[in-house]
Amino acid sequence: MSTSETPTPSPWYRDGLAFSCTRCGACCTGAPGYVWVSRDEISVLAKHRGQMPDQFAREFVRRVGNRLSLIEKPGGDCVFWDRSTGCTVYESRPDQCRTWPFWPENILTPADWDGVRRVCPGSGQGEIHTLDQIEASARRVRS
């Protein structure tokens, strides 16, 4: 490295962050919220539910501008959140759900992460996710 180059500082979470989903629903409930889905994710969700993708899309997807989002129940809860059983499509959930809480806006600063920890009981608990895992999740999130 030349003397004019400065190394890129390591992110504040370089030693990893703890998170284990408790399936509490805090990230699945309340308004407003969009769960962005791709055509591929619609196909996976449809298969999980035993539906054809077009049938699933007519029943559970809406267009928001140029994007697709799952519909919500009255009050803003995800259409697939059930208060007694939790997420009914957990094994097939979209990337947006899979990457929580490692979204770019949640890991900008320790204060941002603390905000997540106040609303998500699994954040700061359980499995340590490595820097590489956290950054891979953040890259998967659509802007």
C-alpha positions as CSV (number, residue, x, y, z in Angstrom):
1,M,0.0,0.0,0.0
2,S,1.4,3.4,-0.9
3,T,1.6,6.1,1.7
4,S,-1.3,8.0,0.0
5,E,-3.7,5.1,0.5
6,T,-5.5,4.8,3.8
7,P,-7.0,1.5,4.8
8,T,-10.7,1.2,4.9
9,P,-11.8,1.2,8.6
10,S,-13.5,-1.9,9.8
11,P,-17.1,-1.5,10.6
12,W,-18.1,-1.2,14.2
13,Y,-19.6,-4.7,14.1
14,R,-16.3,-6.3,12.9
15,D,-16.5,-8.9,15.7
16,G,-20.0,-9.9,14.7
17,L,-23.5,-9.4,16.1
18,A,-25.7,-11.7,18.0
19,F,-29.2,-12.6,16.7
20,S,-31.5,-15.5,16.9
21,C,-35.0,-15.2,15.7
22,T,-37.5,-15.7,18.5
23,R,-40.4,-15.7,16.0
24,C,-42.1,-13.1,18.2
25,G,-43.6,-11.2,15.2
26,A,-42.3,-7.8,16.2
27,C,-40.9,-7.4,12.7
28,C,-44.1,-8.8,11.1
29,T,-46.8,-6.7,12.7
30,G,-48.0,-3.2,12.7
31,A,-48.3,-0.6,10.0
32,P,-47.1,0.6,7.7
33,G,-44.8,-1.9,6.1
34,Y,-44.0,-3.5,2.8
35,V,-42.6,-6.9,2.3
36,W,-41.0,-6.6,-1.1
37,V,-41.0,-9.8,-3.2
38,S,-39.5,-10.8,-6.5
39,R,-41.1,-13.1,-9.0
40,D,-38.8,-15.9,-7.8
41,E,-39.9,-15.4,-4.2
42,I,-43.5,-15.4,-5.3
43,S,-42.9,-18.8,-6.9
44,V,-41.3,-20.2,-3.8
45,L,-44.1,-18.9,-1.6
46,A,-46.8,-20.2,-4.0
47,K,-45.1,-23.7,-4.0
48,H,-45.0,-23.6,-0.2
49,R,-48.7,-22.9,-0.1
50,G,-49.6,-25.4,-2.8
51,Q,-50.7,-22.7,-5.3
52,M,-49.7,-21.7,-8.7
53,P,-47.7,-18.4,-8.8
54,D,-50.3,-16.5,-10.7
55,Q,-53.0,-17.6,-8.2
56,F,-50.8,-16.7,-5.3
57,A,-50.0,-13.3,-6.7
58,R,-53.7,-12.4,-7.3
59,E,-54.5,-13.3,-3.7
60,F,-51.4,-12.0,-1.8
61,V,-49.4,-9.5,-3.8
62,R,-49.9,-5.9,-4.8
63,R,-48.0,-3.5,-7.0
64,V,-46.4,-0.5,-5.3
65,G,-44.9,1.7,-8.0
66,N,-42.6,-0.6,-9.9
67,R,-42.3,-3.1,-7.1
68,L,-44.3,-6.0,-5.7
69,S,-45.2,-6.3,-2.1
70,L,-47.2,-8.8,0.0
71,I,-50.5,-7.5,1.1
72,E,-51.2,-6.7,4.7
73,K,-54.0,-7.6,7.1
74,P,-56.1,-4.7,8.4
75,G,-53.9,-3.0,11.0
76,G,-50.7,-3.7,9.0
77,D,-49.7,-7.2,10.0
78,C,-48.2,-9.4,7.4
79,V,-50.8,-11.5,5.6
80,F,-48.8,-14.6,6.7
81,W,-48.5,-13.7,10.4
82,D,-50.8,-15.7,12.7
83,R,-50.9,-14.5,16.3
84,S,-51.3,-18.0,17.6
85,T,-48.8,-19.9,15.4
86,G,-46.4,-17.2,14.1
87,C,-45.2,-16.9,10.5
88,T,-47.0,-19.5,8.4
89,V,-44.5,-19.3,5.6
90,Y,-41.3,-19.1,7.7
91,E,-39.4,-21.8,5.8
92,S,-40.1,-20.0,2.5
93,R,-40.1,-16.4,3.7
94,P,-38.7,-13.7,1.3
95,D,-35.1,-12.3,1.5
96,Q,-36.4,-9.2,3.2
97,C,-37.5,-11.3,6.1
98,R,-34.5,-13.7,6.0
99,T,-32.0,-10.8,6.3
100,W,-33.7,-9.0,9.3
101,P,-32.2,-7.4,11.3
102,F,-29.0,-7.0,9.2
103,W,-30.5,-4.3,7.0
104,P,-28.1,-1.5,6.0
105,E,-30.1,1.1,8.0
106,N,-30.0,-1.1,11.1
107,I,-26.2,-1.5,11.2
108,L,-25.0,2.0,10.2
109,T,-24.1,2.8,13.8
110,P,-24.2,1.2,17.2
111,A,-27.1,3.6,18.0
112,D,-29.0,2.2,15.0
113,W,-28.4,-1.4,16.3
114,D,-29.5,-0.4,19.8
115,G,-32.8,0.9,18.3
116,V,-33.3,-2.6,16.7
117,R,-32.5,-4.2,20.0
118,R,-35.2,-2.2,21.7
119,V,-37.9,-3.6,19.4
120,C,-36.5,-7.1,18.5
121,P,-35.9,-9.5,21.4
122,G,-33.7,-11.7,19.2
123,S,-31.3,-8.9,18.4
124,G,-28.3,-9.0,20.7
125,Q,-29.1,-12.6,21.8
126,G,-28.1,-16.1,20.6
127,E,-26.0,-16.9,17.6
128,I,-23.1,-14.6,16.7
129,H,-23.2,-13.7,13.0
130,T,-19.8,-12.9,11.5
131,L,-18.9,-9.7,9.6
132,D,-19.1,-11.6,6.3
133,Q,-22.6,-12.9,7.1
134,I,-23.9,-9.5,8.2
135,E,-22.5,-7.8,5.1
136,A,-23.9,-10.5,2.8
137,S,-27.3,-10.0,4.4
138,A,-27.1,-6.3,4.0
139,R,-26.2,-6.6,0.3
140,R,-29.3,-8.9,-0.3
141,V,-31.7,-6.3,1.0
142,R,-33.3,-4.3,-1.8
143,S,-33.1,-0.6,-1.6
